Amino acid sequence: MMPLYRNDAVGEFPKSWYAATTDLPGPRAALEQDTSVDVAIVGAGFTGLNAAITLRELGLSVAVVDAHRAGWGASGRNGGQVGSDFNKSQLWIEKRLGRETAQSLWALAHEATDMVAGFCADHAPDAMFKNGIAHGDISADDLDDERRLIDHMDKHYPDHRTTVLDRDAFRDLVKTNLYQGGTLNMRAGHVHPLRYVIALAYRAEALGAQISETTPVTAIEHGAKVKLTTPQSVLTANHVILAGNGYIRGLARANDARVMPVNSFIGATEPLGDQAAVIRDDIAVCDSSNVVNYFRMTHDGRLLFGGRANYSLKFPADMGSALHKRMGEMFPQIAHVPFRHVWGGTLGISVNRLPVVRRIAPNVLSAGGYSGHGVALAGLAGRVMAEAVAGQASRFETLSSFPQWPMPLGPYGKSAMLPLAMAWFSLRDRIGI
């Protein structure tokens, strides 16, 4: 069974802390009549909704379809960390693409962060965007790498707003002995992602986009006009944007081969009473673990703690115990505090952990594989795909310039290769490659 239906009831948001603290909209109708538009978008998350907003601002007619609800997927259930960079350093990117392209990508990454901050200021203040992400380094070698990177950034990217912290300074900020030091990036930030994505949907509709929920696309027929088959209708468009990330399979074989669905899990504690016992400031935190730990405080005083990726399509029966153990080992001072909410979700990763932005056909574009950086980068991908549809493809070409290659075992389709591919990725994370 594909990720869309493996772990969740159709059209129901997961029982997350996000859902419990959001005024959820009523369900939107499914697409029941054949429809023709300039652009059809598959997936109503950060990518698809930002694409819809941009396209409507450019004057094109837009229909967005989602197999569940707008914001139901990774966009509405992630850790809420809004990065200002990619999952590889600028040194790594420069080595492979040259400094000029690397600097263009750096500008796009900053625009991605600014998009979230600006939209929340204008349309979703209740999403509570705040600046600040700390990155903890597990080993002294990790910290040395960070120092070398920041020295380079000071020379060539002076707007990075990232400071290196030694062990004592980092421990004063994040109250754990796990890290040898780290960095504090005050350009990045964090947000309530479900409130943010729901506001994106309202904005897209206010601009005239049509959003249909519980409308899965079961087949795609390419041509001068692309036809998308749904259970009750056919959606015809001059252009199509595939925006389902880890949840979308079977519509583009080349995409399936390059974007791998993996699961991540999050727990939210009961209110701690003393935020400073864990994190001194209102920032988010992630680290250099192979399977990343990520955490932050919520506005009602809970610790939201995530990580523990698994490479099976099925969520484990007990999502919380191993996650809570990791939290307690990191923060013994709150090891006794239970989780009150635990949930999981599926994201898309690529071989090199960089976005997979592709032209599937002359009039079919796709993006995914954000690999944990999707809160910012997914919205940017939606914007540049919309620009490309409108004939302004330069920024799309820049974002699609990352070297990408298929998974070693290819797309899973109906074969038995998916478990083997998942085992391969699990091994990579365990040995740190």
BATOR-401276 format. One record per residue (C-alpha): x negated, y negated, z negated; residue number from 1. Coordinates in steps of 0.02 Angstrom, whole numbers. Layout:
REM residues N
<pt <X; Y; Z>; NUM>
...
//
This chain:
REM residues 433
<pt <0; 0; 0>; 1>
<pt <-69; -172; 45>; 2>
<pt <-113; -301; -90>; 3>
<pt <49; -398; -60>; 4>
<pt <155; -264; -143>; 5>
<pt <34; -158; -243>; 6>
<pt <49; -243; -412>; 7>
<pt <193; -368; -409>; 8>
<pt <381; -372; -389>; 9>
<pt <439; -456; -229>; 10>
<pt <462; -643; -250>; 11>
<pt <423; -647; -437>; 12>
<pt <281; -751; -509>; 13>
<pt <165; -652; -624>; 14>
<pt <197; -674; -810>; 15>
<pt <49; -790; -834>; 16>
<pt <18; -935; -951>; 17>
<pt <31; -1043; -794>; 18>
<pt <207; -983; -756>; 19>
<pt <256; -1003; -939>; 20>
<pt <203; -1187; -935>; 21>
<pt <273; -1235; -764>; 22>
<pt <446; -1291; -711>; 23>
<pt <462; -1160; -575>; 24>
<pt <567; -1203; -422>; 25>
<pt <713; -1097; -368>; 26>
<pt <683; -974; -227>; 27>
<pt <680; -1039; -49>; 28>
<pt <778; -946; 84>; 29>
<pt <699; -817; 198>; 30>
<pt <682; -857; 383>; 31>
<pt <837; -777; 458>; 32>
<pt <849; -862; 628>; 33>
<pt <729; -859; 773>; 34>
<pt <629; -1020; 765>; 35>
<pt <507; -1111; 878>; 36>
<pt <381; -1239; 814>; 37>
<pt <216; -1319; 860>; 38>
<pt <124; -1228; 722>; 39>
<pt <167; -1075; 618>; 40>
<pt <73; -1045; 456>; 41>
<pt <65; -876; 369>; 42>
<pt <39; -902; 183>; 43>
<pt <103; -1040; 68>; 44>
<pt <-47; -1065; -44>; 45>
<pt <-183; -1197; -51>; 46>
<pt <-240; -1164; 128>; 47>
<pt <-71; -1154; 212>; 48>
<pt <10; -1298; 120>; 49>
<pt <-135; -1417; 146>; 50>
<pt <-131; -1370; 330>; 51>
<pt <56; -1404; 335>; 52>
<pt <36; -1575; 253>; 53>
<pt <-102; -1625; 374>; 54>
<pt <-5; -1563; 526>; 55>
<pt <152; -1657; 477>; 56>
<pt <48; -1815; 450>; 57>
<pt <-13; -1788; 628>; 58>
<pt <166; -1772; 691>; 59>
<pt <175; -1585; 731>; 60>
<pt <321; -1474; 686>; 61>
<pt <275; -1341; 558>; 62>
<pt <351; -1182; 487>; 63>
<pt <267; -1096; 339>; 64>
<pt <314; -917; 295>; 65>
<pt <262; -821; 141>; 66>
<pt <297; -640; 94>; 67>
<pt <333; -693; -85>; 68>
<pt <345; -871; -154>; 69>
<pt <250; -1030; -118>; 70>
<pt <103; -1026; -238>; 71>
<pt <133; -844; -285>; 72>
<pt <-39; -777; -235>; 73>
<pt <-214; -822; -291>; 74>
<pt <-173; -1008; -277>; 75>
<pt <-54; -998; -424>; 76>
<pt <-144; -878; -538>; 77>
<pt <-332; -918; -532>; 78>
<pt <-449; -992; -663>; 79>
<pt <-415; -1170; -607>; 80>
<pt <-598; -1214; -579>; 81>
<pt <-622; -1344; -443>; 82>
<pt <-799; -1327; -378>; 83>
<pt <-894; -1459; -281>; 84>
<pt <-1008; -1342; -185>; 85>
<pt <-1017; -1169; -107>; 86>
<pt <-1058; -999; -177>; 87>
<pt <-1235; -1017; -109>; 88>
<pt <-1357; -1156; -149>; 89>
<pt <-1399; -1296; -30>; 90>
<pt <-1574; -1221; -19>; 91>
<pt <-1499; -1057; 44>; 92>
<pt <-1389; -1149; 169>; 93>
<pt <-1531; -1260; 231>; 94>
<pt <-1642; -1109; 261>; 95>
<pt <-1513; -1031; 375>; 96>
<pt <-1426; -1179; 456>; 97>
<pt <-1547; -1324; 442>; 98>
<pt <-1535; -1479; 334>; 99>
<pt <-1423; -1579; 450>; 100>
<pt <-1286; -1446; 451>; 101>
<pt <-1313; -1414; 265>; 102>
<pt <-1285; -1597; 228>; 103>
<pt <-1126; -1597; 333>; 104>
<pt <-1064; -1446; 236>; 105>
<pt <-1110; -1533; 73>; 106>
<pt <-1002; -1682; 122>; 107>
<pt <-858; -1564; 162>; 108>
<pt <-875; -1478; -7>; 109>
<pt <-864; -1646; -95>; 110>
<pt <-713; -1693; 9>; 111>
<pt <-632; -1530; -46>; 112>
<pt <-650; -1578; -229>; 113>
<pt <-591; -1755; -196>; 114>
<pt <-438; -1687; -106>; 115>
<pt <-383; -1596; -264>; 116>
<pt <-420; -1743; -379>; 117>
<pt <-335; -1869; -264>; 118>
<pt <-181; -1764; -233>; 119>
<pt <-157; -1732; -418>; 120>
<pt <-176; -1917; -458>; 121>
<pt <-46; -1963; -327>; 122>
<pt <77; -1818; -330>; 123>
<pt <40; -1698; -473>; 124>
<pt <-20; -1786; -631>; 125>
<pt <52; -1642; -732>; 126>
<pt <-80; -1529; -652>; 127>
<pt <-203; -1623; -764>; 128>
<pt <-358; -1628; -655>; 129>
<pt <-512; -1660; -762>; 130>
<pt <-694; -1677; -711>; 131>
<pt <-830; -1562; -776>; 132>
<pt <-892; -1384; -748>; 133>
<pt <-1038; -1308; -845>; 134>
<pt <-1133; -1162; -772>; 135>
<pt <-1220; -1048; -897>; 136>
<pt <-1379; -955; -851>; 137>
<pt <-1394; -780; -922>; 138>
<pt <-1583; -766; -898>; 139>
<pt <-1733; -882; -905>; 140>
<pt <-1764; -843; -721>; 141>
<pt <-1589; -904; -680>; 142>
<pt <-1624; -1066; -772>; 143>
<pt <-1790; -1088; -682>; 144>
<pt <-1699; -1068; -516>; 145>
<pt <-1576; -1202; -570>; 146>
<pt <-1717; -1322; -613>; 147>
<pt <-1797; -1298; -442>; 148>
<pt <-1629; -1323; -357>; 149>
<pt <-1590; -1484; -452>; 150>
<pt <-1763; -1553; -412>; 151>
<pt <-1723; -1524; -228>; 152>
<pt <-1549; -1598; -247>; 153>
<pt <-1620; -1754; -329>; 154>
<pt <-1724; -1785; -173>; 155>
<pt <-1599; -1741; -37>; 156>
<pt <-1423; -1746; -115>; 157>
<pt <-1432; -1884; -246>; 158>
<pt <-1243; -1889; -269>; 159>
<pt <-1237; -1713; -345>; 160>
<pt <-1200; -1773; -524>; 161>
<pt <-1271; -1614; -600>; 162>
<pt <-1383; -1611; -753>; 163>
<pt <-1493; -1468; -814>; 164>
<pt <-1470; -1423; -998>; 165>
<pt <-1595; -1324; -1099>; 166>
<pt <-1540; -1185; -1216>; 167>
<pt <-1505; -1295; -1366>; 168>
<pt <-1411; -1427; -1267>; 169>
<pt <-1306; -1296; -1180>; 170>
<pt <-1268; -1209; -1344>; 171>
<pt <-1211; -1376; -1416>; 172>
<pt <-1088; -1388; -1271>; 173>
<pt <-1032; -1205; -1259>; 174>
<pt <-1035; -1117; -1428>; 175>
<pt <-1114; -951; -1380>; 176>
<pt <-1287; -874; -1389>; 177>
<pt <-1267; -788; -1220>; 178>
<pt <-1350; -922; -1112>; 179>
<pt <-1530; -976; -1093>; 180>
<pt <-1471; -1146; -1034>; 181>
<pt <-1374; -1207; -883>; 182>
<pt <-1306; -1356; -791>; 183>
<pt <-1164; -1480; -810>; 184>
<pt <-1081; -1539; -649>; 185>
<pt <-971; -1691; -677>; 186>
<pt <-913; -1701; -497>; 187>
<pt <-827; -1531; -508>; 188>
<pt <-675; -1506; -619>; 189>
<pt <-527; -1402; -672>; 190>
<pt <-339; -1406; -646>; 191>
<pt <-175; -1316; -685>; 192>
<pt <-170; -1224; -518>; 193>
<pt <13; -1171; -517>; 194>
<pt <75; -1346; -549>; 195>
<pt <-43; -1409; -414>; 196>
<pt <12; -1284; -281>; 197>
<pt <197; -1310; -318>; 198>
<pt <172; -1497; -296>; 199>
<pt <87; -1461; -128>; 200>
<pt <241; -1365; -72>; 201>
<pt <357; -1507; -122>; 202>
<pt <247; -1631; -30>; 203>
<pt <243; -1525; 128>; 204>
<pt <433; -1514; 126>; 205>
<pt <451; -1700; 94>; 206>
<pt <349; -1729; 252>; 207>
<pt <463; -1614; 352>; 208>
<pt <379; -1443; 347>; 209>
<pt <494; -1292; 336>; 210>
<pt <445; -1164; 203>; 211>
<pt <525; -991; 205>; 212>
<pt <494; -871; 62>; 213>
<pt <509; -680; 53>; 214>
<pt <469; -681; 239>; 215>
<pt <324; -563; 277>; 216>
<pt <249; -562; 451>; 217>
<pt <245; -383; 513>; 218>
<pt <169; -408; 686>; 219>
<pt <85; -540; 793>; 220>
<pt <98; -551; 983>; 221>
<pt <-36; -659; 1061>; 222>
<pt <-11; -770; 1212>; 223>
<pt <10; -950; 1266>; 224>
<pt <148; -949; 1136>; 225>
<pt <116; -835; 988>; 226>
<pt <260; -731; 921>; 227>
<pt <266; -681; 738>; 228>
<pt <389; -544; 695>; 229>
<pt <473; -548; 524>; 230>
<pt <606; -430; 456>; 231>
<pt <750; -544; 509>; 232>
<pt <680; -659; 644>; 233>
<pt <546; -702; 770>; 234>
<pt <443; -858; 741>; 235>
<pt <366; -930; 900>; 236>
<pt <228; -1060; 896>; 237>
<pt <101; -1145; 1007>; 238>
<pt <-28; -1118; 870>; 239>
<pt <-41; -1005; 718>; 240>
<pt <-141; -1024; 557>; 241>
<pt <-170; -867; 454>; 242>
<pt <-187; -924; 274>; 243>
<pt <-159; -771; 165>; 244>
<pt <-340; -740; 109>; 245>
<pt <-355; -576; 11>; 246>
<pt <-169; -540; 24>; 247>
<pt <-157; -540; 213>; 248>
<pt <-202; -380; 306>; 249>
<pt <-161; -306; 474>; 250>
<pt <-131; -464; 576>; 251>
<pt <-312; -491; 632>; 252>
<pt <-430; -342; 633>; 253>
<pt <-585; -452; 643>; 254>
<pt <-527; -544; 488>; 255>
<pt <-489; -383; 394>; 256>
<pt <-668; -328; 426>; 257>
<pt <-741; -486; 349>; 258>
<pt <-627; -527; 202>; 259>
<pt <-618; -401; 62>; 260>
<pt <-477; -402; -67>; 261>
<pt <-537; -389; -249>; 262>
<pt <-446; -414; -413>; 263>
<pt <-487; -528; -557>; 264>
<pt <-402; -542; -727>; 265>
<pt <-367; -683; -849>; 266>
<pt <-312; -690; -1029>; 267>
<pt <-247; -839; -1127>; 268>
<pt <-264; -833; -1316>; 269>
<pt <-144; -899; -1443>; 270>
<pt <-185; -1081; -1489>; 271>
<pt <-355; -1087; -1576>; 272>
<pt <-326; -1241; -1682>; 273>
<pt <-507; -1296; -1661>; 274>
<pt <-560; -1316; -1479>; 275>
<pt <-734; -1371; -1531>; 276>
<pt <-764; -1197; -1601>; 277>
<pt <-785; -1137; -1421>; 278>
<pt <-814; -1284; -1302>; 279>
<pt <-861; -1458; -1362>; 280>
<pt <-787; -1554; -1215>; 281>
<pt <-636; -1535; -1100>; 282>
<pt <-731; -1446; -962>; 283>
<pt <-727; -1278; -875>; 284>
<pt <-868; -1151; -887>; 285>
<pt <-933; -1011; -775>; 286>
<pt <-1096; -915; -775>; 287>
<pt <-1227; -818; -678>; 288>
<pt <-1162; -644; -722>; 289>
<pt <-1144; -527; -574>; 290>
<pt <-960; -515; -618>; 291>
<pt <-933; -696; -666>; 292>
<pt <-859; -749; -832>; 293>
<pt <-755; -907; -818>; 294>
<pt <-661; -997; -955>; 295>
<pt <-591; -1162; -1015>; 296>
<pt <-473; -1234; -1144>; 297>
<pt <-292; -1267; -1101>; 298>
<pt <-196; -1424; -1143>; 299>
<pt <-105; -1331; -1283>; 300>
<pt <-266; -1272; -1366>; 301>
<pt <-286; -1095; -1297>; 302>
<pt <-443; -1019; -1225>; 303>
<pt <-412; -960; -1049>; 304>
<pt <-542; -824; -1014>; 305>
<pt <-563; -735; -847>; 306>
<pt <-674; -614; -755>; 307>
<pt <-689; -424; -745>; 308>
<pt <-667; -403; -558>; 309>
<pt <-618; -230; -500>; 310>
<pt <-626; -155; -327>; 311>
<pt <-468; -51; -329>; 312>
<pt <-309; -120; -252>; 313>
<pt <-214; -62; -407>; 314>
<pt <-224; -165; -567>; 315>
<pt <-277; -61; -718>; 316>
<pt <-139; -13; -838>; 317>
<pt <-227; -112; -974>; 318>
<pt <-291; -276; -902>; 319>
<pt <-330; -357; -1069>; 320>
<pt <-434; -245; -1181>; 321>
<pt <-599; -247; -1087>; 322>
<pt <-578; -432; -1051>; 323>
<pt <-543; -471; -1234>; 324>
<pt <-697; -371; -1285>; 325>
<pt <-806; -476; -1169>; 326>
<pt <-731; -634; -1242>; 327>
<pt <-764; -575; -1420>; 328>
<pt <-944; -529; -1381>; 329>
<pt <-972; -701; -1308>; 330>
<pt <-880; -793; -1447>; 331>
<pt <-883; -690; -1607>; 332>
<pt <-803; -836; -1699>; 333>
<pt <-638; -804; -1608>; 334>
<pt <-651; -616; -1582>; 335>
<pt <-500; -593; -1697>; 336>
<pt <-388; -707; -1592>; 337>
<pt <-273; -606; -1478>; 338>
<pt <-221; -639; -1300>; 339>
<pt <-40; -696; -1283>; 340>
<pt <-40; -689; -1093>; 341>
<pt <-139; -573; -977>; 342>
<pt <-122; -568; -789>; 343>
<pt <-215; -521; -632>; 344>
<pt <-227; -575; -452>; 345>
<pt <-309; -534; -287>; 346>
<pt <-436; -647; -204>; 347>
<pt <-538; -628; -45>; 348>
<pt <-726; -613; -41>; 349>
<pt <-849; -602; 103>; 350>
<pt <-1016; -512; 119>; 351>
<pt <-1114; -672; 83>; 352>
<pt <-979; -747; -32>; 353>
<pt <-950; -894; 86>; 354>
<pt <-788; -944; 173>; 355>
<pt <-738; -848; 329>; 356>
<pt <-665; -980; 445>; 357>
<pt <-633; -910; 618>; 358>
<pt <-544; -934; 783>; 359>
<pt <-456; -767; 806>; 360>
<pt <-386; -817; 976>; 361>
<pt <-384; -983; 1071>; 362>
<pt <-227; -1035; 976>; 363>
<pt <-244; -931; 816>; 364>
<pt <-356; -989; 672>; 365>
<pt <-388; -908; 504>; 366>
<pt <-479; -944; 342>; 367>
<pt <-513; -844; 185>; 368>
<pt <-650; -758; 88>; 369>
<pt <-674; -907; -28>; 370>
<pt <-752; -790; -156>; 371>
<pt <-696; -882; -312>; 372>
<pt <-716; -1059; -242>; 373>
<pt <-544; -1071; -166>; 374>
<pt <-460; -1204; -272>; 375>
<pt <-558; -1336; -179>; 376>
<pt <-620; -1250; -21>; 377>
<pt <-453; -1172; 27>; 378>
<pt <-370; -1342; 40>; 379>
<pt <-514; -1408; 143>; 380>
<pt <-502; -1259; 259>; 381>
<pt <-318; -1295; 284>; 382>
<pt <-355; -1475; 327>; 383>
<pt <-493; -1439; 454>; 384>
<pt <-391; -1301; 538>; 385>
<pt <-248; -1425; 556>; 386>
<pt <-368; -1550; 634>; 387>
<pt <-429; -1416; 755>; 388>
<pt <-251; -1375; 807>; 389>
<pt <-228; -1561; 844>; 390>
<pt <-384; -1560; 955>; 391>
<pt <-512; -1624; 830>; 392>
<pt <-617; -1468; 802>; 393>
<pt <-788; -1536; 750>; 394>
<pt <-761; -1514; 563>; 395>
<pt <-683; -1343; 591>; 396>
<pt <-839; -1292; 687>; 397>
<pt <-950; -1354; 546>; 398>
<pt <-854; -1256; 414>; 399>
<pt <-857; -1102; 524>; 400>
<pt <-1046; -1111; 549>; 401>
<pt <-1089; -998; 401>; 402>
<pt <-1165; -834; 461>; 403>
<pt <-1034; -697; 437>; 404>
<pt <-1033; -513; 477>; 405>
<pt <-913; -369; 448>; 406>
<pt <-910; -265; 291>; 407>
<pt <-1024; -113; 308>; 408>
<pt <-875; 2; 327>; 409>
<pt <-765; -113; 429>; 410>
<pt <-581; -153; 404>; 411>
<pt <-487; -22; 306>; 412>
<pt <-329; -11; 411>; 413>
<pt <-249; 155; 371>; 414>
<pt <-414; 246; 346>; 415>
<pt <-498; 307; 188>; 416>
<pt <-638; 179; 205>; 417>
<pt <-570; 50; 83>; 418>
<pt <-617; 147; -76>; 419>
<pt <-793; 171; -6>; 420>
<pt <-809; -13; 36>; 421>
<pt <-748; -58; -138>; 422>
<pt <-875; 60; -216>; 423>
<pt <-1012; -22; -111>; 424>
<pt <-965; -195; -175>; 425>
<pt <-953; -132; -354>; 426>
<pt <-1130; -62; -340>; 427>
<pt <-1193; -230; -271>; 428>
<pt <-1121; -321; -421>; 429>
<pt <-1193; -197; -546>; 430>
<pt <-1370; -208; -477>; 431>
<pt <-1360; -394; -437>; 432>
<pt <-1382; -402; -248>; 433>
//
